[in-house]
Amino acid sequence: MKVPNACIKFAAENHHSELCKILNGAGADMSTLTHNRETAIVLAAEKSYYTTYAALSKVSDTLRFLTDSMDFSDESGDGWKVLERLCDSSAEGHGETEAKIALLLWMLKLSSFELKTYFVEREFAIMLQWVLKAHPVLEEASDLLLNLGGAEIIDAMGYVIDGYTILQRRVAWARPREDIKTVLSRGPDIHRLGFDSYFTPQQETPTSLAMYSEWVFADWLYGLGTIEVDLEIFTEQELERNHVVHIGWEKDTLLDLFAYDNEPDVDAREIWVCSDCTQEIDSVKVQPYWRHLLERIKRRIHPDSPTQHDSEARETENADLGGVVEAASSSSHLAQEPDVTENAPFVDLSELRSESESEWESESGSEFEFEGDIHGYPATVPIQSDCVYARHEVICMDCWIHYIRTGTRRPPHVDEYSPSIEESSEDEFSPYFIHS
């Protein structure tokens, strides 16, 4: 007698282990697919979302009985789906977290031989994404997966072909420094280039993603320190492999950035609201004030120094009045920057470079060159004497793109920025615009 699929589905979803045994004894095929193409054990794992300690033994008994039919031979096997469901469930706040973690750890240990034997890079990466999401609560589970998969799964692409690695996602999501440290300790590729349009409209490395805000950059620098990275070698390799991402940067200026003694003044948090459009930020958090400091470092101006005009004034404050007047009227001594306007014009960076900006110049005295973007267009930035954002302000990527293209802040409650026909060009999302 053929046992209806509905009976199998009912027994699995409600974790009736005894009923599962009775159905199996009656000739039921517990690996039979339901109309949703899911096996009995996948259904049982899916319904463990609200597991409590009271129901833990009931759930585990059902899963234990059904494990014989699990398949790990390829990425479509139901064994991977079971573990994905349990990882997802453990990372969420429903049910009793400790009970769900105990269930996940038990299943990972039970399946460790199959996981090692039938290693599927993509499935490992997906599971690790979930457990790292709840790190350090799921620290033991993440360690188990990392030990089974090693650096391979960290460098594996998660959800999208040619997307971000696990390390890039940790940095993009601004995860806690201990989370980043855990991933770095497994030896991933720290210069890996990836593209994920959910975060930014261009390719990024972990370093370029960290450069969007000061607290993420501090955490990234801390992580590099924990694995004892030689920054001289690191900067050489970063620029050699990913020059397009770091247009305008040179080895000495990038080292200056790493050496910059900056204590983040913005507290990391789970939920951010954009200071411009007032919408919740669910991807990369951009700190314009920090980006402004990076631009100064890139142009060899010390980030903490005042404007050139103030600097010149201090140098001549003990001189006689005639000397002060002469210095103030001499264009060769002063490099005054234009005032901020509502619609800041765009100029070539080379026009902004002056001989007086020599505080961070290299000993060789060679002129600093700025390159265009990958399309061959001149690199451009808004002419501004100072940043129009306060240090604590954080904005979303859409508002950042709007700002660097127009020089103005985006008003609240405006849909995603779309340039007019006149503004549109093939360099609309060039790397320079994002990393200027």
C-alpha angles and dihedrals in degrees: 000000000000113000111225116245089233090067092051091047093051094049094047098044093049093044095238098163093177092052089049089055092049092049091047090051089051090059101267116158103227090194091060113126121240122223086274090055093247125132126230095261092051089054090049092051092047092054091052089081093106097037116159130188089255091059097035097098091047092052095044092048090054093047092046091054092049098044093090089072096049116122124207098162094111139003092270091059116119092233090071091047091053093053092044090054092049093048091049091047093049092050093054126077100237124111120001109327096206092052092051092047090051089051092049094048091048092052094045091052091044091052098038094109092052091045091054095042098045099035109182110186098204095049092049090051093051093050092047090052089059098046093044088052088068096038126172090024089060095035094128092051092048091049090052092052093043091051091050096046106024123189091334093078093044090057092041119106112251114206106343130051108250088008130132123307120233090262092053091049091051090054095041092051090049091235119185116283093247088058091053090045091055092054094043091052089067094064105250125172101276093192097049115143118217142164128218116162090202089073108028136351094243144046116286141188123210088258095051090048091051090053093070093081137018098233093051090047090051090051091048091050089048090051092051088051092054091059091043097241116188100232093203091059092037094057092046092053094042093054094040094052099034107028095142092057092053101044111170094021123112130188095262095046092047089050088050088056092051090048094047108118100225126158109202111243094193121082116228113239141172098242124043128183118206112248090217111037093022091224123134111265111232100171134029116358112219121203106198094192090058091046088053090055091049090054090054092050091048089053090049095250114133106248094224096048119104123240118300091253093059092045092054090048092055092050091055101037092106094046123097120271093258091055091050092050091048092050092047093051097045115096089197091062100041130054101190116185119220120257120263113266131190091251104034113201122231124240139173112273089232088066090057093053113096134176090244092065090083104122093104099027119135120256091248089064092219114161115262112243127206121204132211124245124274091276092060096251120137114268107251137189134174114269104245134157092205141359114279091209127081117237094251095052118108125185138188125256093256091056091045091054089048091051098048092047098046105021089230133101118254114246119238122274097018119143120245110306113265117182119225122251089262092053097043119102138149090264092061094119101024118154091246093061091054097042100036 
